[in-house]
């Protein structure tokens, strides 16, 4: 699980990269669940929440950048 304070220190490019990686992991976890191979079911929830954290921080950074202009 990633902390919001750790996410806030990253740049927009790093956030985009991490978001992409988490989306891929989420897809793989959904696939594993559908085929009955998923062992750690709690990871699905963790990934979903990490994606939400990253999207929230990215939106905040975008809003503050737009406000600064």
N, C-alpha and C positions, 0 to 999 in steps of 0.2 A: 504494500500500500504506500502510495506516495503522499507526502504531506503538502499542503497548500503552500507553506512557506518555501519549500524546495522548488515548487513549480514557479513561484513568482520570481525567483532569481534567474530563470532561464530566458533566453531570447525567443522571439517569435518563431524563428527557424527551428530552434531546438524543440519548442512546443509542438510545431507541426510534425516534426520527425517522430516525437514520442507518441503523438496522437495516432499517426499512421501505424506504428508498431502495435499499439494497444488495439486498434481496430482489427488488425490481422490476427492478434491473439484472441480477440473476442469471436471472430469468425471460426477459428480453429476450435475454440471451446464449444461453440454451438454445434459444430460438426461432430465433435467427440460425444456430446450429450445425445445427439440424435442417433448415433451408432452404438450407444451404450458403453463407450470406452472412457467416459469422464470419471476420474477418480476423485479429484478435488473440486467438489461442487461449489464451495465457497469462493473459489477463484473467479467464477462468473460474476458474482456480485462485486468483488474487489475491482475487477477490470472495468465494469460498467461505471462505478463511482469514480475511478481514476480518470476515465474519459470525460465525465461530467466536470471534474475539477479542472482539467486542462482546458476544456471549452470555456468555462467560466472565467478563468484567469486570462485566456486569450481575448475574450470579449472585453474584459476590463482594460487590458492593455490597449486594445484598438480604440476604445472609447476615450481613454485618456490621451492617446495620440491625436485623435480627431479634435478633442477639446483644446489641445495645446496649439493647434494651427490657427 
